């Protein structure tokens, strides 16, 4: 059954085997009591909808029986259903002319038919009684596509789009060619080859100047302007499903690996791919950023190599492998300094550790008796110990001590020793360390997430998340019910939040679950898709269907039928030799942003980024802004909020009444330095952190940072007090300021030259230049503030030997002041 919604009606099409089918449409409003339902007439064979095209009160449906059918949404006097037959191949596109009943249809063999109706659209009256006068369609003209381009003469039509007002027809072929014609004369306007694969989707913008084309074979997207014969946009995603992702340390980029053997680096603010690395020859199973190196990307693949990529020169500068044999790597981990890389074997059950600096294999950790499913380094870098955690399908967690002499290349046995082995009752699928390294989370095959203390060697608790994955509709090939199928679901990927209080989990479900670790409860489920064409999305069950499908008689019939053997070399264990195949929804990887205000997930449909309203990830903004105008109200041109109540007297009155936040807000809006100084110095120190988090970013950029830089440059003797304010402001708003600076750095680079015409018009606007000047002024204030803090730190250290303090006061003052500087 196909469910297609277009405007105010819905079409339901079922298999028709010579019997009277179900209702086609039920679009009638409640006040149209004279309307009746439209019924498809009996048709031989199975009819499958290939496209839908609507025009006010009628719509056109293309069918796989080489015909098109014109339906009326309401019961019309002269038209109910009309069949257009004349094509010798399936029809891939059909359209109504603008404000007319005339129809054009296109088939896969490149044949175009123009159908003229004997009535106009406004002459078809609404009535529930049938009359003898009916709308008739006559085949007026028939054309065939002709192209002189090489490889396009015998190409099949795969996509069609039509602009009704301009009467332009754009057609895509399986050879990657695109042709633009005028209708009804069928004059060729332009022809170009956009892709090497078949064009699967086409669309024309409202003005008719830009044409969007896409191909699903390798995930390419192009926006083409046919007048100037130029491409305004070229983008490409992974050709197959993504397997892993990782955030950069600054939170501005994402790196993903896919089954197409590609590694892509994405800029989060624009959603564009910065660079694609294609050195791998098999599926990429793991990607990672070293915590201290934002310009290095590490990836592991089933081709037996671990590669290090440079994001400055965009090249593969290091290739790591096992010199003695070929090993398929299933997982990857990188330590925080970026000096060690570990990869787990899929077929050798070993964990291999390399030195990134020298490229030498340091050791091979043995002990697992099944494929290594996940690895994680302890992020706690205090001291000199290096701890690695590995989990395997053998149901064990192993903690390894890599503190040995990693510089001794000739003695691999000096690196790596087993610290502890923890056994579980089910296979272990994923492992993750908390940010402080004092807790480990392990995902098991039965849907549980177990928390383990590596220092104390005790299990701290568990979360039973099997029921949170949901129960989805099973396919026809499954021999179990949905409830039984849900018992085999599990979390394949987990990730800690930045504060260690929450846990993300995803796997064989359309949900990403967010848990509270202290309470062991589910906080929220994020639905990654509502696409019903994927398996595992539908949750509504019809018990009558299961009774007919899973009864004893039905099971015997299934078992007695000849079962087709799957292809031995099919990828990922999926048999695509079957007549009907649909991908299954699942989440392959999740990770929190380093700042904790966003997380990303790789799913069957691509990468999804979820963020808080104050995260300022860059989505939904203009090309140059990083601050959400919907959230902050437009921070540049926002009204300062001056009215009759915004006076210095009211600020002092609010301060006397204990309303420090209101007093500070009034003082900052008035922008009076002496008043702000008076209000700030009257606020207790235990309220500074709270008030700093409540300040809007526009006030921080416009006034607070320049004011603090002025006070710390010699205008105040309360150095420790204003240093406390600076520390709180930068901790609460440092991410927004850093992203703003990074966005403007990108705005001035060559990346913005991709669309010079748009950039030129943007630079001509006064608002753009003013906003750019505001950010430049803010950056200058930050530099001034940094200089003041460095000078304070130098003065404190210089005067330390000449000042007399008690041991307690000396330690307290120096540690507080220098740490904030």
C-alpha positions in Angstrom: 0.0 0.0 0.0 1.2 3.5 -0.9 0.2 6.5 1.2 0.9 9.8 -0.7 -0.2 13.2 0.6 -0.4 16.1 -1.7 -2.2 19.2 -0.5 -5.6 18.4 1.0 -6.1 14.9 -0.2 -4.6 11.4 0.3 -4.3 8.5 -2.1 -4.3 4.9 -0.9 -3.5 2.3 -3.5 -3.6 -1.5 -2.8 -2.9 -4.5 -4.9 -5.6 -5.0 -7.5 -6.1 -8.6 -8.7 -9.3 -8.3 -10.7 -11.3 -7.5 -7.6 -13.0 -4.3 -6.5 -10.3 -2.4 -4.6 -10.4 -0.1 -1.5 -11.2 3.6 -1.5 -8.8 5.8 -3.3 -9.4 9.2 -1.7 -11.4 10.6 1.1 -10.5 14.3 0.9 -13.9 15.9 1.3 -14.5 18.6 3.9 -17.2 18.1 6.5 -19.5 20.7 4.9 -19.5 19.0 1.5 -22.3 16.5 2.3 -23.1 15.8 -1.4 -19.6 14.4 -2.0 -19.0 10.7 -2.3 -15.9 8.6 -2.3 -13.9 8.0 -5.5 -13.4 4.3 -6.4 -10.8 2.9 -8.7 -12.4 0.7 -11.4 -11.3 -3.0 -11.6 -7.9 -3.4 -13.3 -6.0 -6.5 -14.2 -2.7 -7.1 -12.6 -0.9 -5.3 -9.9 -0.8 -1.5 -10.2 1.9 0.5 -8.5 1.9 4.2 -8.2 5.1 5.8 -9.8 4.3 9.5 -9.3 1.6 11.9 -8.3 0.8 15.3 -9.9 -2.1 17.5 -8.7 -3.9 20.6 -10.1 -6.6 22.0 -7.9 -9.6 19.6 -8.0 -7.9 16.8 -10.1 -4.8 14.8 -9.8 -2.8 12.5 -12.0 -1.3 9.1 -11.0 1.2 7.3 -13.1 1.1 3.5 -12.9 3.4 0.6 -13.6 1.0 -0.8 -16.3 2.3 1.9 -18.8 -0.7 4.2 -18.2 -1.8 7.3 -16.4 -5.0 7.9 -14.6 -6.8 11.2 -14.0 -8.8 11.3 -10.8 -11.1 14.0 -9.4 -10.7 14.9 -5.8 -14.4 15.7 -5.5 -17.2 14.1 -7.4 -17.3 16.2 -10.6 -20.0 16.4 -13.1 -18.0 15.5 -16.2 -14.9 13.7 -14.8 -14.4 10.9 -12.3 -11.6 8.7 -13.6 -9.9 8.8 -17.0 -7.1 6.4 -18.2 -4.4 7.7 -20.6 -2.9 4.8 -22.5 -0.4 5.2 -25.2 3.0 4.5 -23.8 4.9 1.3 -24.4 7.0 1.6 -21.2 6.3 2.7 -17.6 5.5 6.3 -17.2 7.9 8.2 -14.9 6.4 11.7 -15.0 3.2 13.5 -15.8 2.1 17.1 -15.3 -0.9 19.3 -15.8 -0.6 22.6 -17.7 -1.1 25.8 -15.7 -4.8 26.3 -15.0 -5.7 23.7 -17.5 -6.7 20.0 -17.9 -4.1 19.4 -20.6 -1.6 16.8 -19.6 2.0 15.9 -20.6 3.4 12.4 -19.8 6.9 11.0 -20.1 7.9 7.4 -20.2 11.2 5.7 -19.4 12.1 5.1 -23.1 12.2 8.9 -23.8 8.7 9.3 -25.3 6.7 12.4 -24.4 3.0 12.7 -25.1 0.8 15.9 -25.0 -2.8 15.3 -24.2 -5.5 17.9 -24.9 -8.8 18.0 -23.0 -12.0 19.0 -24.6 -13.0 21.0 -21.5 -11.3 23.7 -19.5 -10.7 23.4 -15.8 -13.3 26.0 -14.9 -15.9 24.2 -17.0 -15.9 21.1 -14.9 -18.6 21.6 -12.4 -18.9 20.0 -8.9 -21.9 17.7 -8.8 -22.7 14.3 -7.3 -24.8 13.2 -10.2 -23.3 11.7 -13.3 -24.2 13.0 -16.8 -23.6 11.8 -20.3 -21.2 14.6 -21.1 -17.7 13.6 -20.0 -14.2 15.1 -20.2 -12.3 13.5 -23.1 -8.5 13.5 -23.6 -7.0 13.4 -27.1 -3.4 12.6 -27.9 -2.3 15.7 -29.7 1.5 15.4 -30.1 4.1 12.7 -29.5 7.8 13.5 -29.2 11.0 11.6 -28.6 14.1 12.7 -26.9 17.1 13.1 -29.2 20.6 13.9 -28.1 23.9 14.3 -29.9 25.8 13.7 -26.7 27.9 10.6 -26.4 26.3 7.9 -24.3 22.8 9.6 -24.2 21.3 8.2 -27.3 20.0 5.0 -25.7 19.7 6.4 -22.1 16.5 5.8 -20.1 14.6 8.6 -18.5 14.9 8.4 -14.7 13.5 11.8 -13.4 11.3 14.6 -14.7 10.2 18.0 -13.4 8.0 20.6 -14.9 7.5 24.4 -14.3 3.9 25.2 -15.0 4.1 29.0 -15.3 7.2 29.0 -17.6 6.3 25.7 -19.3 9.8 24.3 -18.9 10.4 20.6 -18.8 13.6 19.3 -17.3 14.5 15.6 -17.8 17.2 13.5 -16.2 18.6 10.3 -17.7 20.4 7.2 -16.3 23.6 8.4 -18.1 23.8 11.5 -15.9 22.7 13.9 -18.7 20.1 16.6 -18.1 18.0 18.2 -20.8 15.8 21.3 -20.7 12.9 21.8 -23.1 10.0 24.2 -23.7 6.4 22.8 -23.8 4.4 22.3 -26.0 6.8 22.9 -28.9 9.5 20.6 -27.3 12.4 22.9 -28.2 15.7 22.0 -26.6 17.0 24.9 -24.5 20.1 23.3 -22.9 21.8 20.0 -22.3 24.5 19.1 -19.9 26.1 16.1 -18.2 26.0 16.5 -14.4 26.8 13.1 -13.0 28.4 9.8 -13.9 25.4 8.0 -12.5 21.6 8.1 -13.0 19.8 11.3 -12.0 17.1 10.3 -9.5 15.6 13.6 -8.4 14.9 16.9 -10.1 13.3 20.1 -9.0 13.1 23.7 -10.4 12.9 26.8 -8.3 10.0 29.3 -8.5 11.8 31.7 -10.8 12.9 28.9 -13.1 16.6 29.9 -13.1 18.0 27.1 -10.9 17.6 23.4 -11.3 18.4 21.0 -8.4 19.5 17.5 -9.4 20.6 14.6 -7.2 21.7 11.0 -7.7 21.3 8.4 -5.0 24.1 6.1 -6.3 26.9 8.2 -4.8 25.0 10.8 -2.8 25.7 13.8 -5.1 23.7 17.0 -5.2 24.0 19.9 -7.7 22.3 23.2 -8.2 22.7 24.3 -11.8 21.8 27.7 -13.4 20.9 27.0 -17.0 21.2 30.6 -18.2 24.8 31.0 -17.3 25.6 27.3 -17.6 27.3 27.3 -14.1 26.9 25.2 -11.0 26.2 27.2 -7.9 26.4 24.2 -5.5 28.1 20.8 -5.6 27.8 18.6 -2.6 28.4 14.9 -2.0 27.6 12.7 1.0 28.5 9.1 1.6 27.3 6.8 -1.1 26.4 4.1 1.5 25.5 4.1 5.2 27.7 5.9 7.7 29.3 3.8 10.4 31.1 6.2 12.8 31.5 9.8 13.7 33.6 12.0 16.0 33.6 15.7 17.1 36.7 17.9 16.7 38.1 19.2 20.1 36.8 22.7 19.3 33.3 21.4 18.4 33.3 23.1 15.0 33.7 20.0 12.8 32.5 16.5 12.5 34.3 13.6 10.9 32.3 10.6 9.6 33.3 7.2 8.1 31.1 5.2 5.8 30.7 1.8 4.1 31.8 3.5 0.9 35.4 3.6 2.2 35.3 7.4 2.5 36.2 9.7 5.4 34.5 13.1 5.3 35.1 16.1 7.5 32.0 18.4 7.9 31.7 22.0 9.0 28.8 22.0 11.5 27.9 25.7 11.0 27.2 25.2 7.3 26.6 21.5 6.9 29.1 21.3 4.1 31.9 18.7 3.6 35.3 20.4 4.0 37.4 17.5 2.6 37.0 13.9 1.7 39.7 11.3 2.2 39.4 8.3 -0.1 42.6 6.4 0.6 40.8 3.4 2.2 39.7 0.5 0.0 37.1 -1.0 2.3 34.5 0.1 4.7 35.6 2.6 7.4 34.8 1.2 10.9 36.1 4.0 13.2 37.1 7.6 13.1 38.6 9.8 15.9 40.0 13.2 16.7 42.9 13.4 19.3 41.6 15.5 22.2 44.6 17.9 21.9 45.0 18.0 18.1 42.1 19.4 16.2 44.0 19.2 12.8 44.5 15.4 12.8 41.9 12.8 11.9 42.5 9.1 12.5 40.5 6.4 10.7 40.4 2.6 10.7 39.1 0.3 8.0 38.4 -3.3 7.1 41.2 -3.0 4.5 43.7 -3.5 7.3 45.0 0.0 7.7 44.8 2.8 10.1 45.4 6.2 8.5 46.2 9.6 10.0 45.0 12.6 7.9 46.3 16.2 8.1 43.5 18.8 8.0 46.0 21.6 7.2 47.4 20.2 3.9 44.6 17.7 3.4 46.7 14.6 3.0 47.3 11.2 4.5 50.6 11.6 6.3 50.7 8.3 8.2 49.5 4.7 7.4 49.6 2.1 10.1 49.2 -1.6 9.6 50.3 -5.0 10.9 53.5 -5.9 9.0 53.2 -9.6 9.4 49.7 -10.3 8.2 46.4 -8.8 7.0 44.0 -7.9 9.7 40.5 -6.3 9.5 40.0 -3.6 12.0 36.6 -3.3 13.6 37.1 -0.4 16.1 39.5 2.5 16.9 40.7 4.6 19.8 43.1 7.4 20.2 44.6 8.7 23.4 44.2 12.3 24.5 47.7 13.6 23.5 47.4 11.9 20.1 50.6 9.8 20.5 49.0 6.3 20.6 46.5 4.7 18.4 44.7 1.4 19.1 42.6 -0.7 16.7 40.7 -3.9 17.5 40.7 -6.9 15.1 37.6 -8.4 13.6 39.2 -11.7 12.6 42.3 -11.9 14.8 40.7 -11.1 18.2 43.7 -8.9 19.1 44.2 -5.2 19.9 47.1 -3.5 18.1 48.8 -0.3 19.4 50.9 2.0 17.3 52.9 5.1 17.9 51.6 7.9 15.7 55.0 9.8 15.7 57.0 6.9 14.4 54.4 4.7 12.8 55.8 1.6 14.5 53.6 -1.2 15.9 54.3 -1.1 19.6 52.4 -4.2 20.8 49.6 -6.6 20.1 47.4 -7.2 23.1 46.0 -10.8 23.2 43.5 -12.3 25.5 40.1 -12.0 23.8 38.6 -15.1 22.2 36.1 -13.2 19.9 36.2 -10.1 17.8 37.0 -6.9 19.6 33.9 -4.7 19.4 35.0 -1.4 21.0 38.0 0.4 22.5 38.5 3.4 24.7 41.4 5.2 26.3 41.2 6.6 29.8 40.8 10.4 29.3 42.3 11.1 32.7 45.8 12.3 31.8 46.9 13.0 35.4 50.1 11.1 36.1 51.9 8.9 33.6 49.6 5.9 33.5 48.0 5.0 30.1 44.9 2.8 30.5 43.0 1.2 27.6 39.7 -0.6 27.9 38.5 -3.2 25.4 35.3 -5.2 25.1 34.6 -8.2 22.9 31.9 -10.5 21.8 33.3 -13.0 24.3 31.5 -11.1 27.0 34.6 -9.6 28.7 35.9 -6.2 29.6 39.7 -6.0 29.7 41.7 -3.1 31.2 45.2 -2.8 29.8 48.2 -0.9 31.2 50.2 0.7 28.5 52.6 2.5 30.8 55.6 0.5 29.5 58.5 1.9 27.5 56.6 3.0 24.5 59.7 4.5 23.0 61.5 1.1 22.8 60.6 0.0 19.3 62.7 -3.2 19.4 60.9 -4.6 22.5 57.1 -4.7 21.8 56.5 -6.8 24.9 57.5 -3.8 27.1 54.2 -2.2 26.3 50.9 -3.5 27.5 49.9 -5.7 30.4 46.5 -6.9 31.6 45.3 -5.0 34.7 41.8 -6.6 35.1 39.4 -8.8 33.3 35.6 -8.5 34.0 33.2 -11.1 32.7 29.6 -10.5 31.7 26.8 -12.8 31.0 26.2 -11.4 27.5 28.4 -10.2 24.6 29.8 -6.7 25.1 29.2 -4.3 22.2 30.5 -0.8 23.2 32.6 0.8 25.9 32.9 4.4 26.9 34.9 6.3 29.7 33.4 9.1 31.7 35.3 12.4 31.3 37.2 12.0 34.6 38.1 8.4 33.8 36.6 7.1 37.0 33.7 5.3 35.5 33.1 3.0 32.5 29.9 2.2 30.7 29.5 -1.0 28.8 26.7 -1.9 26.4 25.6 -5.6 26.4 23.8 -7.7 23.9 20.7 -8.1 26.1 20.0 -4.3 26.0 21.6 -3.5 29.3 24.2 -0.7 30.0 26.5 -1.6 32.9 28.5 1.0 34.8 31.8 -0.1 36.2 34.4 1.6 38.5 37.9 0.9 37.1 39.6 2.1 40.3 37.6 0.2 42.8 36.9 -2.8 40.6 33.2 -2.9 41.4 30.0 -2.7 39.4 28.1 0.5 40.2 24.8 -0.3 38.6 23.0 -0.9 35.3 20.3 0.5 33.0 17.8 -1.9 31.4 17.1 -0.2 28.1 15.6 -3.0 26.1 12.1 -1.7 26.5 13.2 1.9 25.6 14.1 0.7 22.1 10.5 0.3 21.1 8.6 -2.4 19.2 8.6 -2.1 15.5 6.6 -3.8 12.7 8.4 -6.9 11.3 8.9 -7.6 7.7 7.2 -10.4 5.7 10.4 -12.4 5.7 10.6 -12.5 9.5 9.3 -15.6 11.2 8.7 -14.0 14.6 6.3 -11.5 15.9 7.3 -7.9 16.6 7.3 -8.5 20.4 9.7 -11.4 20.0 11.8 -9.4 17.5 12.1 -6.5 20.0 13.8 -8.8 22.6 16.8 -9.1 20.3 17.3 -5.3 20.1 20.3 -3.7 21.8 22.4 -0.6 22.1 25.3 -0.6 19.7 26.8 2.8 20.6 26.9 4.8 23.8 28.5 8.1 24.8 28.9 10.2 28.0 28.0 13.8 28.3 30.7 16.4 29.1 29.6 16.6 32.8 29.3 12.8 33.1 25.7 13.0 34.4 24.0 11.8 31.2 24.4 9.0 28.8 23.4 8.7 25.1 22.5 5.3 23.7 21.5 4.2 20.2 21.3 1.0 18.2 18.7 -1.2 16.6 15.9 1.3 16.8 14.7 4.6 15.5 15.2 6.2 18.9 18.3 7.8 20.5 17.8 7.5 24.3 19.1 10.0 26.8 19.5 8.6 30.4 20.2 10.2 33.7 23.1 8.2 35.2 22.6 9.1 38.9 18.9 8.3 38.7 19.1 5.4 36.1 16.0 6.7 34.3 15.2 7.6 30.8 14.9 11.4 30.3 14.0 11.6 26.6 13.8 9.6 23.4 14.8 11.3 20.2 13.1 9.9 17.1 15.6 10.0 14.3 13.1 9.4 11.4 9.5 9.0 10.5 10.2 7.5 7.1 7.8 4.6 6.7 9.7 3.2 3.7 12.4 2.0 6.1 12.1 -1.2 8.1 11.8 -0.8 11.9 9.8 2.5 11.8 6.2 1.4 11.8 4.9 0.7 15.3 1.2 0.2 14.7 0.3 -3.5 14.6 -2.7 -5.3 13.2 -3.3 -8.5 15.2 -5.4 -9.9 12.4 -2.5 -9.8 10.0 -0.3 -11.6 12.5 -2.9 -14.3 13.0 -3.0 -15.0 9.3 0.8 -14.7 8.9 2.1 -16.5 12.0 -0.5 -19.2 12.4 0.6 -22.9 12.3 -0.8 -23.3 8.8 0.9 -20.2 7.5 4.2 -21.3 8.9 4.0 -24.7 7.3 3.2 -23.0 3.9 6.3 -20.8 4.3 8.5 -23.7 5.2 7.3 -25.8 2.3 8.1 -23.1 -0.2 11.5 -23.0 -1.9 13.8 -20.7 0.0 16.2 -18.7 -2.2 19.8 -18.8 -1.2 21.5 -15.5 -0.4 24.4 -14.3 -2.4 27.6 -15.4 -0.6 29.5 -12.1 -1.1 26.6 -9.9 -0.1 27.7 -6.8 1.9 26.8 -6.4 5.6 24.9 -9.7 5.5 22.0 -8.2 3.5 20.6 -10.2 0.6 19.9 -7.6 -2.1 19.1 -10.4 -4.6 15.5 -10.5 -3.3 12.8 -8.8 -5.3 11.9 -6.4 -2.6 14.5 -5.0 -0.2 14.3 -2.1 2.2 17.0 -0.8 4.5 16.5 -1.0 8.2 16.7 2.0 10.4 19.4 1.9 13.0 21.8 4.3 14.8 25.5 3.3 14.3 27.2 6.0 16.3 26.4 8.8 18.8 28.7 11.4 20.4 28.3 14.5 22.6 29.9 17.7 21.5 32.9 18.7 23.7 30.9 21.6 25.0 28.0 19.4 26.1 25.3 21.5 24.4 24.9 19.3 21.3 25.2 15.7 20.1 25.4 14.0 16.8 24.2 10.6 15.5 24.9 8.7 12.4 21.7 6.8 11.2 20.6 5.0 8.1 19.5 8.3 6.6 22.7 10.3 7.4 24.1 12.5 10.2 21.7 14.2 12.6 22.9 17.0 14.9 20.7 17.9 18.0 21.5 21.0 20.0 20.1 23.2 22.7 18.5 26.6 21.9 21.6 28.3 23.2 24.1 26.1 21.5 24.7 28.4 18.5 25.7 25.6 16.2 25.2 27.8 13.1 22.1 26.0 11.7 19.3 28.2 10.6 21.3 31.4 10.4 22.6 33.6 7.7 26.0 32.9 6.1 27.8 35.0 8.6 26.0 35.0 11.9 26.5 32.5 14.7 24.0 33.8 17.2 20.5 32.6 16.9 18.3 35.6 16.0 15.2 33.7 16.9 16.6 33.0 20.4 18.3 36.3 21.1 16.1 38.5 19.0 18.8 39.7 16.7 21.7 40.8 18.9 23.1 43.5 16.7 20.0 45.6 16.0 18.1 44.7 19.1 16.5 47.6 20.9 18.4 48.6 24.1 15.1 48.6 26.0 15.3 52.2 27.3 12.0 53.4 28.8 10.9 55.5 31.7 11.8 52.8 34.2 15.3 52.4 33.0 17.0 55.0 35.2 20.0 55.1 37.6 17.6 55.6 40.5 15.7 52.4 39.7 18.9 50.5 39.4 20.0 51.6 42.9 16.6 50.9 44.3 16.6 47.4 42.8 20.0 46.9 44.4 18.8 48.0 47.8 15.8 45.5 47.5 18.2 42.7 46.7 17.4 42.4 43.0 20.9 42.2 41.7 20.0 40.8 38.3 17.5 43.6 37.6 19.9 46.3 38.8 22.7 44.9 36.6 20.5 44.7 33.6 19.4 48.3 33.9 23.0 49.5 34.4 24.3 47.7 31.4 21.4 48.9 29.2 22.2 52.5 30.3 25.9 51.8 29.6 27.1 54.1 32.4 30.5 53.0 33.5 30.2 54.4 37.0 26.8 52.9 37.5 27.9 49.5 36.3 30.9 49.7 38.6 28.7 50.6 41.5 26.3 47.8 40.8 28.9 45.1 40.1 30.9 45.9 43.2 27.8 45.6 45.3 27.0 42.1 44.2 28.1 39.3 46.6 30.9 37.0 45.2 28.7 33.9 45.6 26.2 35.4 43.1 28.7 36.2 40.4 28.6 32.8 38.7 24.8 32.7 38.5 24.5 36.3 37.2 27.2 35.7 34.6 25.2 32.8 33.1 22.1 35.0 32.9 23.6 37.8 30.8 22.5 37.8 27.2 25.3 37.4 24.7 24.6 40.8 23.1 25.3 42.5 26.4 28.5 40.5 26.9 29.8 41.4 23.4 28.7 45.0 23.4 29.6 46.2 26.9 30.6 43.6 29.5 33.9 42.5 27.9 35.1 46.0 27.1 34.1 47.1 30.6 36.1 44.3 32.3 39.1 45.0 30.1 39.0 48.6 31.1 38.7 47.8 34.8 41.5 45.3 34.8 43.8 47.6 32.9 44.4 49.9 35.9 41.0 51.6 36.5 40.1 49.6 39.6 42.0 48.3 42.6 39.6 45.3 43.0 41.7 43.0 40.9 40.6 39.7 42.3 36.9 40.7 42.2 37.0 41.6 38.5 39.1 38.6 37.7 36.3 36.5 39.2 33.8 38.2 36.9 36.1 37.6 33.9 36.4 33.9 34.8 32.7 33.5 35.1 31.9 35.3 31.9 34.4 33.4 29.8 33.3 30.1 31.2 29.7 30.7 30.5 30.0 32.5 27.2 33.4 31.3 25.9 31.8 28.9 23.5 29.7 31.5 21.8 32.6 33.9 21.5 34.9 31.2 20.1 32.3 30.1 17.5 31.7 33.7 16.6 35.4 34.3 16.0 35.7 31.1 14.0 32.7 31.9 11.9 34.1 35.3 11.0 37.5 33.8 10.3 35.8 31.5 7.8 33.8 34.4 6.4 37.1 36.2 5.4 38.7 33.1 4.0 38.4 31.6 0.5 35.6 29.4 1.5 33.2 32.2 1.0 34.3 32.7 -2.6 32.1 29.8 -3.7 29.2 32.2 -4.3 30.8 35.5 -5.2 27.5 37.1 -6.3 25.8 36.4 -3.0 28.9 37.5 -1.1 29.1 40.8 -3.0 25.5 41.6 -2.3 26.0 40.7 1.4 29.0 42.9 1.7 27.1 45.8 0.2 24.6 45.8 3.1 25.3 48.2 5.9 24.2 45.6 8.5 26.8 43.1 7.4 29.6 45.6 7.7 28.3 46.9 11.0 28.1 43.4 12.4 31.6 42.6 11.2 32.8 45.8 12.9 31.1 44.7 16.2 32.9 41.4 16.1 36.2 43.0 15.3 35.7 45.4 18.3 34.8 42.5 20.5 37.9 40.6 19.5 40.0 43.7 20.2 38.5 43.9 23.7 39.3 40.3 24.3 42.9 40.9 23.3 43.0 43.8 25.7 41.5 41.7 28.4 44.0 39.0 27.8 46.9 41.5 28.0 45.5 42.8 31.3 45.3 39.3 32.8 48.8 38.5 31.7 50.1 41.7 33.3 48.3 40.9 36.6 49.7 37.4 36.6 53.3 38.8 36.0 52.9 41.4 38.7 51.7 38.8 41.2 54.6 36.5 40.5 57.1 39.4 40.5 55.9 40.8 43.9 55.6 37.4 45.5 59.1 37.5 46.9 58.7 41.0 48.4 55.3 40.5 50.0 54.8 38.8 53.4 51.9 36.4 53.7 51.1 33.7 56.1 51.4 30.3 54.5 47.6 29.8 54.3 46.8 33.3 52.9 49.7 33.1 50.4 48.6 29.8 49.0 44.9 30.9 48.8 45.6 34.3 47.1 48.1 33.0 44.6 46.1 29.9 43.6 42.8 31.9 43.2 44.3 34.7 41.2 46.7 32.9 39.0 44.2 30.2 38.1 41.7 32.8 36.9 44.3 34.7 35.0 
